[in-house]
Amino acid sequence: MDWVAYDFPPGHGGSKAAGGWRGQKQVWFAFRFEGEDEDFDLSAHPPPEFEAWRWAQLHEAADLIVPFKRAAYERVVAAFGGLAASRLPGTPG
């Protein structure tokens, strides 16, 4: 997958925008998680970037993100859609 970039919207008050950044450019990788839910520790490396997590279907990702990042997430979903599990971890089937 190529680099995925997005610009911060005018007036965005996030820490990166406050530091003078115009946006963000990312490279995404796909991995299959074979651990247990308890293996996730969002506070393992302070400061934590996220306060919570949950399993979701890949196609839901773009709807779960702030609007200015949505197009970037739609590209990720399109690129990795063929790799996505047909069911969520911990569900029967």
N, CA, C and O atoms as a GROMACS GRO file, in nm:
protein
  372
    1MET      N    1   0.084  -0.117   0.000
    1MET     CA    2   0.000   0.000   0.000
    1MET      C    3   0.089   0.124   0.000
    1MET      O    4   0.193   0.126   0.066
    2ASP      N    5   0.049   0.225  -0.073
    2ASP     CA    6   0.123   0.352  -0.078
    2ASP      C    7   0.101   0.432   0.050
    2ASP      O    8   0.018   0.397   0.134
    3TRP      N    9   0.176   0.540   0.064
    3TRP     CA   10   0.156   0.633   0.174
    3TRP      C   11   0.013   0.686   0.170
    3TRP      O   12  -0.043   0.709   0.063
    4VAL      N   13  -0.045   0.707   0.288
    4VAL     CA   14  -0.179   0.764   0.301
    4VAL      C   15  -0.162   0.896   0.376
    4VAL      O   16  -0.105   0.899   0.485
    5ALA      N   17  -0.213   1.004   0.319
    5ALA     CA   18  -0.196   1.136   0.380
    5ALA      C   19  -0.329   1.207   0.395
    5ALA      O   20  -0.423   1.184   0.320
    6TYR      N   21  -0.334   1.294   0.494
    6TYR     CA   22  -0.449   1.383   0.511
    6TYR      C   23  -0.400   1.513   0.574
    6TYR      O   24  -0.299   1.515   0.645
    7ASP      N   25  -0.473   1.621   0.547
    7ASP     CA   26  -0.443   1.751   0.606
    7ASP      C   27  -0.537   1.776   0.723
    7ASP      O   28  -0.651   1.730   0.724
    8PHE      N   29  -0.488   1.848   0.822
    8PHE     CA   30  -0.574   1.891   0.931
    8PHE      C   31  -0.664   2.003   0.880
    8PHE      O   32  -0.620   2.087   0.802
    9PRO      N   33  -0.789   2.005   0.923
    9PRO     CA   34  -0.878   2.112   0.879
    9PRO      C   35  -0.841   2.244   0.947
    9PRO      O   36  -0.780   2.245   1.053
   10PRO      N   37  -0.879   2.356   0.885
   10PRO     CA   38  -0.853   2.486   0.949
   10PRO      C   39  -0.913   2.489   1.090
   10PRO      O   40  -1.026   2.445   1.111
   11GLY      N   41  -0.838   2.541   1.184
   11GLY     CA   42  -0.887   2.552   1.320
   11GLY      C   43  -0.873   2.426   1.403
   11GLY      O   44  -0.913   2.425   1.519
   12HIS      N   45  -0.816   2.319   1.345
   12HIS     CA   46  -0.799   2.195   1.421
   12HIS      C   47  -0.706   2.221   1.537
   12HIS      O   48  -0.596   2.274   1.518
   13GLY      N   49  -0.748   2.185   1.657
   13GLY     CA   50  -0.671   2.217   1.776
   13GLY      C   51  -0.591   2.103   1.832
   13GLY      O   52  -0.548   2.111   1.948
   14GLY      N   53  -0.567   1.998   1.757
   14GLY     CA   54  -0.491   1.885   1.807
   14GLY      C   55  -0.346   1.921   1.836
   14GLY      O   56  -0.297   2.024   1.790
   15SER      N   57  -0.278   1.835   1.911
   15SER     CA   58  -0.141   1.864   1.952
   15SER      C   59  -0.046   1.874   1.833
   15SER      O   60   0.046   1.956   1.835
   16LYS      N   61  -0.066   1.793   1.731
   16LYS     CA   62   0.024   1.800   1.614
   16LYS      C   63   0.002   1.929   1.537
   16LYS      O   64   0.099   1.993   1.494
   17ALA      N   65  -0.124   1.970   1.519
   17ALA     CA   66  -0.152   2.096   1.451
   17ALA      C   67  -0.097   2.213   1.532
   17ALA      O   68  -0.043   2.308   1.475
   18ALA      N   69  -0.110   2.206   1.664
   18ALA     CA   70  -0.057   2.312   1.750
   18ALA      C   71   0.095   2.321   1.738
   18ALA      O   72   0.154   2.427   1.759
   19GLY      N   73   0.159   2.209   1.706
   19GLY     CA   74   0.304   2.205   1.689
   19GLY      C   75   0.349   2.250   1.551
   19GLY      O   76   0.469   2.245   1.521
   20GLY      N   77   0.255   2.294   1.467
   20GLY     CA   78   0.290   2.345   1.336
   20GLY      C   79   0.277   2.245   1.222
   20GLY      O   80   0.307   2.278   1.108
   21TRP      N   81   0.232   2.124   1.252
   21TRP     CA   82   0.215   2.023   1.146
   21TRP      C   83   0.092   2.056   1.062
   21TRP      O   84  -0.010   2.101   1.115
   22ARG      N   85   0.102   2.035   0.931
   22ARG     CA   86  -0.008   2.062   0.838
   22ARG      C   87  -0.104   1.945   0.828
   22ARG      O   88  -0.222   1.962   0.798
   23GLY      N   89  -0.053   1.825   0.852
   23GLY     CA   90  -0.133   1.704   0.839
   23GLY      C   91  -0.050   1.585   0.882
   23GLY      O   92   0.044   1.597   0.961
   24GLN      N   93  -0.085   1.470   0.830
   24GLN     CA   94  -0.012   1.349   0.864
   24GLN      C   95  -0.001   1.260   0.741
   24GLN      O   96  -0.091   1.255   0.658
   25LYS      N   97   0.111   1.190   0.732
   25LYS     CA   98   0.138   1.096   0.624
   25LYS      C   99   0.174   0.964   0.689
   25LYS      O  100   0.263   0.959   0.774
   26GLN      N  101   0.106   0.855   0.650
   26GLN     CA  102   0.121   0.727   0.718
   26GLN      C  103   0.143   0.614   0.619
   26GLN      O  104   0.101   0.621   0.503
   27VAL      N  105   0.208   0.510   0.666
   27VAL     CA  106   0.215   0.383   0.595
   27VAL      C  107   0.142   0.282   0.682
   27VAL      O  108   0.166   0.274   0.803
   28TRP      N  109   0.053   0.205   0.623
   28TRP     CA  110  -0.027   0.108   0.697
   28TRP      C  111   0.022  -0.034   0.665
   28TRP      O  112   0.066  -0.062   0.554
   29PHE      N  113   0.012  -0.122   0.764
   29PHE     CA  114   0.048  -0.263   0.750
   29PHE      C  115  -0.067  -0.347   0.803
   29PHE      O  116  -0.138  -0.304   0.894
   30ALA      N  117  -0.085  -0.465   0.749
   30ALA     CA  118  -0.188  -0.557   0.797
   30ALA      C  119  -0.121  -0.672   0.872
   30ALA      O  120  -0.023  -0.731   0.824
   31PHE      N  121  -0.173  -0.702   0.988
   31PHE     CA  122  -0.127  -0.813   1.070
   31PHE      C  123  -0.248  -0.892   1.117
   31PHE      O  124  -0.356  -0.835   1.134
   32ARG      N  125  -0.232  -1.020   1.139
   32ARG     CA  126  -0.339  -1.100   1.198
   32ARG      C  127  -0.306  -1.120   1.345
   32ARG      O  128  -0.201  -1.174   1.380
   33PHE      N  129  -0.396  -1.075   1.431
   33PHE     CA  130  -0.378  -1.086   1.575
   33PHE      C  131  -0.420  -1.225   1.620
   33PHE      O  132  -0.533  -1.268   1.593
   34GLU      N  133  -0.330  -1.296   1.686
   34GLU     CA  134  -0.359  -1.432   1.732
   34GLU      C  135  -0.353  -1.443   1.883
   34GLU      O  136  -0.347  -1.553   1.938
   35GLY      N  137  -0.355  -1.330   1.952
   35GLY     CA  138  -0.349  -1.329   2.097
   35GLY      C  139  -0.487  -1.328   2.160
   35GLY      O  140  -0.586  -1.368   2.099
   36GLU      N  141  -0.490  -1.282   2.283
   36GLU     CA  142  -0.613  -1.272   2.361
   36GLU      C  143  -0.644  -1.125   2.384
   36GLU      O  144  -0.555  -1.040   2.381
   37ASP      N  145  -0.770  -1.095   2.407
   37ASP     CA  146  -0.809  -0.956   2.433
   37ASP      C  147  -0.727  -0.896   2.546
   37ASP      O  148  -0.695  -0.777   2.542
   38GLU      N  149  -0.694  -0.975   2.647
   38GLU     CA  150  -0.619  -0.927   2.762
   38GLU      C  151  -0.477  -0.882   2.725
   38GLU      O  152  -0.410  -0.816   2.804
   39ASP      N  153  -0.430  -0.919   2.608
   39ASP     CA  154  -0.297  -0.880   2.563
   39ASP      C  155  -0.287  -0.731   2.530
   39ASP      O  156  -0.177  -0.676   2.524
   40PHE      N  157  -0.400  -0.665   2.510
   40PHE     CA  158  -0.400  -0.522   2.479
   40PHE      C  159  -0.382  -0.442   2.608
   40PHE      O  160  -0.458  -0.461   2.704
   41ASP      N  161  -0.284  -0.354   2.610
   41ASP     CA  162  -0.259  -0.268   2.725
   41ASP      C  163  -0.232  -0.127   2.672
   41ASP      O  164  -0.120  -0.094   2.636
   42LEU      N  165  -0.335  -0.046   2.667
   42LEU     CA  166  -0.324   0.088   2.609
   42LEU      C  167  -0.235   0.181   2.691
   42LEU      O  168  -0.193   0.285   2.641
   43SER      N  169  -0.207   0.145   2.815
   43SER     CA  170  -0.122   0.230   2.898
   43SER      C  171   0.021   0.178   2.909
   43SER      O  172   0.099   0.227   2.991
   44ALA      N  173   0.057   0.081   2.827
   44ALA     CA  174   0.190   0.021   2.836
   44ALA      C  175   0.302   0.120   2.801
   44ALA      O  176   0.413   0.108   2.851
   45HIS      N  177   0.273   0.217   2.716
   45HIS     CA  178   0.373   0.314   2.673
   45HIS      C  179   0.315   0.454   2.686
   45HIS      O  180   0.248   0.501   2.593
   46PRO      N  181   0.338   0.521   2.799
   46PRO     CA  182   0.280   0.653   2.819
   46PRO      C  183   0.340   0.758   2.727
   46PRO      O  184   0.455   0.743   2.685
   47PRO      N  185   0.268   0.862   2.696
   47PRO     CA  186   0.128   0.878   2.729
   47PRO      C  187   0.041   0.794   2.635
   47PRO      O  188   0.075   0.781   2.517
   48PRO      N  189  -0.068   0.738   2.684
   48PRO     CA  190  -0.151   0.656   2.596
   48PRO      C  191  -0.215   0.740   2.486
   48PRO      O  192  -0.263   0.851   2.511
   49GLU      N  193  -0.215   0.686   2.366
   49GLU     CA  194  -0.277   0.756   2.253
   49GLU      C  195  -0.427   0.734   2.250
   49GLU      O  196  -0.501   0.819   2.201
   50PHE      N  197  -0.473   0.620   2.302
   50PHE     CA  198  -0.614   0.586   2.300
   50PHE      C  199  -0.661   0.556   2.442
   50PHE      O  200  -0.583   0.511   2.525
   51GLU      N  201  -0.788   0.581   2.468
   51GLU     CA  202  -0.843   0.553   2.601
   51GLU      C  203  -0.925   0.425   2.603
   51GLU      O  204  -0.957   0.375   2.711
   52ALA      N  205  -0.960   0.371   2.486
   52ALA     CA  206  -1.039   0.248   2.480
   52ALA      C  207  -1.019   0.183   2.343
   52ALA      O  208  -0.971   0.248   2.250
   53TRP      N  209  -1.055   0.056   2.332
   53TRP     CA  210  -1.050  -0.015   2.204
   53TRP      C  211  -1.165  -0.114   2.201
   53TRP      O  212  -1.222  -0.150   2.304
   54ARG      N  213  -1.198  -0.158   2.081
   54ARG     CA  214  -1.299  -0.262   2.063
   54ARG      C  215  -1.280  -0.325   1.926
   54ARG      O  216  -1.220  -0.264   1.838
   55TRP      N  217  -1.330  -0.446   1.909
   55TRP     CA  218  -1.326  -0.511   1.779
   55TRP      C  219  -1.436  -0.451   1.692
   55TRP      O  220  -1.543  -0.415   1.741
   56ALA      N  221  -1.409  -0.441   1.562
   56ALA     CA  222  -1.509  -0.394   1.465
   56ALA      C  223  -1.474  -0.456   1.331
   56ALA      O  224  -1.361  -0.499   1.308
   57GLN      N  225  -1.570  -0.461   1.244
   57GLN     CA  226  -1.546  -0.506   1.107
   57GLN      C  227  -1.466  -0.397   1.034
   57GLN      O  228  -1.487  -0.278   1.058
   58LEU      N  229  -1.377  -0.436   0.945
   58LEU     CA  230  -1.293  -0.340   0.874
   58LEU      C  231  -1.378  -0.237   0.801
   58LEU      O  232  -1.343  -0.119   0.799
   59HIS      N  233  -1.488  -0.279   0.741
   59HIS     CA  234  -1.570  -0.186   0.663
   59HIS      C  235  -1.631  -0.076   0.750
   59HIS      O  236  -1.679   0.024   0.697
   60GLU      N  237  -1.631  -0.092   0.882
   60GLU     CA  238  -1.684   0.009   0.974
   60GLU      C  239  -1.582   0.120   1.004
   60GLU      O  240  -1.620   0.225   1.054
   61ALA      N  241  -1.456   0.099   0.974
   61ALA     CA  242  -1.350   0.189   1.018
   61ALA      C  243  -1.372   0.334   0.976
   61ALA      O  244  -1.358   0.424   1.058
   62ALA      N  245  -1.406   0.358   0.851
   62ALA     CA  246  -1.421   0.495   0.804
   62ALA      C  247  -1.533   0.569   0.876
   62ALA      O  248  -1.525   0.691   0.894
   63ASP      N  249  -1.636   0.499   0.917
   63ASP     CA  250  -1.746   0.563   0.988
   63ASP      C  251  -1.714   0.590   1.134
   63ASP      O  252  -1.786   0.665   1.201
   64LEU      N  253  -1.607   0.530   1.186
   64LEU     CA  254  -1.571   0.546   1.326
   64LEU      C  255  -1.467   0.656   1.350
   64LEU      O  256  -1.434   0.686   1.464
   65ILE      N  257  -1.417   0.716   1.243
   65ILE     CA  258  -1.309   0.813   1.254
   65ILE      C  259  -1.361   0.954   1.230
   65ILE      O  260  -1.467   0.972   1.170
   66VAL      N  261  -1.287   1.054   1.276
   66VAL     CA  262  -1.328   1.192   1.254
   66VAL      C  263  -1.336   1.219   1.104
   66VAL      O  264  -1.259   1.162   1.027
   67PRO      N  265  -1.428   1.306   1.062
   67PRO     CA  266  -1.452   1.326   0.919
   67PRO      C  267  -1.330   1.364   0.836
   67PRO      O  268  -1.318   1.320   0.721
   68PHE      N  269  -1.237   1.445   0.889
   68PHE     CA  270  -1.125   1.486   0.804
   68PHE      C  271  -1.027   1.373   0.773
   68PHE      O  272  -0.945   1.387   0.683
   69LYS      N  273  -1.035   1.260   0.846
   69LYS     CA  274  -0.950   1.144   0.818
   69LYS      C  275  -1.023   1.038   0.736
   69LYS      O  276  -0.962   0.938   0.698
   70ARG      N  277  -1.151   1.057   0.709
   70ARG     CA  278  -1.235   0.953   0.651
   70ARG      C  279  -1.183   0.903   0.516
   70ARG      O  280  -1.180   0.782   0.494
   71ALA      N  281  -1.144   0.991   0.426
   71ALA     CA  282  -1.095   0.947   0.293
   71ALA      C  283  -0.971   0.859   0.307
   71ALA      O  284  -0.955   0.763   0.232
   72ALA      N  285  -0.883   0.892   0.401
   72ALA     CA  286  -0.764   0.810   0.423
   72ALA      C  287  -0.803   0.670   0.470
   72ALA      O  288  -0.749   0.571   0.421
   73TYR      N  289  -0.897   0.662   0.562
   73TYR     CA  290  -0.940   0.532   0.612
   73TYR      C  291  -1.014   0.452   0.505
   73TYR      O  292  -1.004   0.330   0.502
   74GLU      N  293  -1.086   0.518   0.417
   74GLU     CA  294  -1.152   0.447   0.306
   74GLU      C  295  -1.048   0.384   0.215
   74GLU      O  296  -1.071   0.274   0.164
   75ARG      N  297  -0.934   0.449   0.194
   75ARG     CA  298  -0.825   0.390   0.114
   75ARG      C  299  -0.769   0.266   0.183
   75ARG      O  300  -0.741   0.166   0.118
   76VAL      N  301  -0.753   0.272   0.314
   76VAL     CA  302  -0.702   0.158   0.390
   76VAL      C  303  -0.800   0.041   0.382
   76VAL      O  304  -0.758  -0.073   0.360
   77VAL      N  305  -0.928   0.068   0.399
   77VAL     CA  306  -1.030  -0.036   0.390
   77VAL      C  307  -1.027  -0.101   0.252
   77VAL      O  308  -1.034  -0.224   0.241
   78ALA      N  309  -1.016  -0.022   0.147
   78ALA     CA  310  -1.011  -0.077   0.011
   78ALA      C  311  -0.887  -0.163  -0.010
   78ALA      O  312  -0.893  -0.268  -0.073
   79ALA      N  313  -0.774  -0.118   0.043
   79ALA     CA  314  -0.648  -0.191   0.024
   79ALA      C  315  -0.645  -0.322   0.100
   79ALA      O  316  -0.593  -0.422   0.049
   80PHE      N  317  -0.701  -0.326   0.221
   80PHE     CA  318  -0.692  -0.444   0.307
   80PHE      C  319  -0.820  -0.525   0.313
   80PHE      O  320  -0.825  -0.625   0.386
   81GLY      N  321  -0.922  -0.486   0.241
   81GLY     CA  322  -1.051  -0.555   0.248
   81GLY      C  323  -1.043  -0.703   0.221
   81GLY      O  324  -1.116  -0.780   0.284
   82GLY      N  325  -0.959  -0.745   0.131
   82GLY     CA  326  -0.946  -0.888   0.099
   82GLY      C  327  -0.879  -0.969   0.208
   82GLY      O  328  -0.886  -1.092   0.207
   83LEU      N  329  -0.815  -0.902   0.303
   83LEU     CA  330  -0.746  -0.971   0.412
   83LEU      C  331  -0.830  -0.980   0.538
   83LEU      O  332  -0.796  -1.054   0.631
   84ALA      N  333  -0.939  -0.905   0.543
   84ALA     CA  334  -1.018  -0.895   0.666
   84ALA      C  335  -1.085  -1.027   0.700
   84ALA      O  336  -1.131  -1.101   0.612
   85ALA      N  337  -1.090  -1.055   0.830
   85ALA     CA  338  -1.160  -1.174   0.879
   85ALA      C  339  -1.309  -1.160   0.852
   85ALA      O  340  -1.363  -1.050   0.856
   86SER      N  341  -1.374  -1.270   0.825
   86SER     CA  342  -1.518  -1.266   0.801
   86SER      C  343  -1.597  -1.255   0.929
   86SER      O  344  -1.717  -1.228   0.927
   87ARG      N  345  -1.531  -1.275   1.042
   87ARG     CA  346  -1.599  -1.262   1.172
   87ARG      C  347  -1.504  -1.196   1.271
   87ARG      O  348  -1.382  -1.195   1.251
   88LEU      N  349  -1.560  -1.141   1.376
   88LEU     CA  350  -1.479  -1.077   1.479
   88LEU      C  351  -1.421  -1.182   1.572
   88LEU      O  352  -1.483  -1.286   1.595
   89PRO      N  353  -1.301  -1.158   1.628
   89PRO     CA  354  -1.243  -1.251   1.725
   89PRO      C  355  -1.341  -1.274   1.841
   89PRO      O  356  -1.413  -1.184   1.882
   90GLY      N  357  -1.341  -1.395   1.892
   90GLY     CA  358  -1.425  -1.427   2.006
   90GLY      C  359  -1.571  -1.455   1.974
   90GLY      O  360  -1.650  -1.482   2.065
   91THR      N  361  -1.608  -1.450   1.846
   91THR     CA  362  -1.746  -1.480   1.808
   91THR      C  363  -1.751  -1.619   1.748
   91THR      O  364  -1.654  -1.663   1.688
   92PRO      N  365  -1.862  -1.690   1.763
   92PRO     CA  366  -1.872  -1.825   1.708
   92PRO      C  367  -1.869  -1.825   1.557
   92PRO      O  368  -1.908  -1.727   1.492
   93GLY      N  369  -1.824  -1.932   1.502
   93GLY     CA  370  -1.831  -1.945   1.358
   93GLY      C  371  -1.703  -1.982   1.301
   93GLY      O  372  -1.692  -1.997   1.179
   0.00000   0.00000   0.00000
